[in-house]
Amino acid sequence: AQTVTQSQPEMSVQEAETVTLSCTYDTSESNYYLFWYKQPPSRQMILVIRQEAYKQQNATENRFSVNFQKAAKSFSLKISDSQLGDTAMYFCAFMKGNQGAQKLVFGQGTRLTINP
Amino acid sequence: NAGVMQNPRHLVRRRGQEARLRCSPMKGHSHVYWYRQLPEEGLKFMVYLQKENIIDESGMPKERFSAEFPKEGPSILRIQQVVRGDSAAYFCASAQDPSYEQYFGPGTRLTVT
């Protein structure tokens, strides 16, 4: 079974700083996808960024980028120029890439607070 | 294109009652997933359905919980004889393709008193 571990329960930075959230996973699959989801106080789950395991290039979405280290099974999220609106729970998630059931396996989350 | 709709947003039930949670996927999406989030925890997979079929129910408790996604209408997650431990946020997600991104609804927060 796949597992996802987020070792930082909480983080706090000042506005405009850069912050990196850690995520490691365990799988024997070779084909899979990794995701970061954001859950603000409204509790809506919002997809932040997605990475396909077969792609060596790290995904980037505006101020959000990932550092995907496949051999180390590490998938960290970097938020540059952090904003107050980035305050939220952040969940790392794994999905197998085969044609079977495509459930997401989530980590426990990191509560990120951006301070003014 | 409307997003994933869930209703009700908040549901209060007494112990022993039944809870019915509804999920309408995004237009054109035929894959529906249900997840449960206990307080201060991540989301846990419960069940994956396509129209009229349960594909994976490995995360569903064996008793009291059931799910369906009929040919017409929303997907329903039913919890019979609710207990305090069922209090949680229940999220539905839909996808157009099972190997692609899932779009989440706003969740239903179930409180059992």
Interface residues (C-beta under 8 A of the other chain):
Chain A: Y33 F35 Y37 S42 R43 Q44 M45 I46 L47 R50 F91 M95 G97 Q99 G100 A101 Q102 K103 L104 V105 F106 G107 Q108 G109
Chain B: H31 Y33 Y35 E41 G42 L43 K44 F45 Y48 I55 D56 S58 G59 A89 F91 A93 A95 P98 S99 E101 Q102 Y103 F104 P106 G107 R109
